[in-house]
Amino acid sequence: MPPATLSIIVPCYNVSDYIDECVASITSQTYSHIEIILIDDGSTDDTGERCDSWAQHDNRITVIHQQNQGLSASRNAGLDIASGDYILCVDSDDRIAPNLAMQCMNLLQRESDDMIFFGHNVIDSRGNFIKAIPIECTSGEQMMPKLLLNEVRSYSWQFICKKELYTNIRFPKGRKAEDLSTTYLLVDKTKKISVLPNCLYDYRKRDTSIIGNTLNDSQQAIQYYQDELKAFHEIKAWATAHDNHAYYGLTVNTMLNHLLLHYYQMVSAGNAAGLSWTRDRLLDENHAIDRHSIRPTIAIQLLLLKIGVLYRYDAFSASIKKHIKALVRR
């Protein structure tokens, strides 16, 4: 049987400073059976020209030029033409280790797996190492609960899976937090998953990224939080349809944790609009959810929110932790 082919999908939008490093890391893979699909999503800088230049020198590269439609539509365009047996998504400001494809594809084919997750590094805008985040999961059977608990993030770039898993699954167009809406569905369709703790992907943390902008712009923050909440509601509906009370409970608590985190971020940033939105959503969700599903630590914070003193909780909790650490060191 010939080696399986890996399709690597890279949506690109105004990443002139990073696209060359990204594509170079892909073309230098030690696994040779790859196709590379670059989607120029209506870039207004020279990203599109740089993609075309790479394609002229490497016949494994296909470039799609389209009007700006967003990250989800770009990934979907790549999925629609991908001819490989397996799919890997890569963000165009990131980079991958030279042996990522070799390690993952060898294991996938040897074990007849549907999907493999791997760890990642966080790097700064200049490419300097910040920290390593290995996958905190020892077996594929643990993957769904870990995803629903957010102990393994839903990033679409931290796994390779069979192309057939994407049948009838596409990223939601026009929405942020698109990974949250799709990764659990892919995992749900698998029969066997492998986990590599190795950090094979470099995720670049930038202030101008989608996530970075939410801390600086109240409108973008609210839009992101709205889309994230939609995804959580979809997961709750999926768990209910499967009559899986355990998965429903995990999803509810992760959703509330996310909203609480956003609340504290808005307090720290002094973002009145974002603070008001997260407060209202927390109260709405608290009213709609069965109280028995909510963990005690979250229930306490929701009670403090209701009486108007939650903004003091984060500072108080941080102070207590600081004092405990000081006592432990003595």
Disulfide bonds with the S-S distance in Angstrom:
none
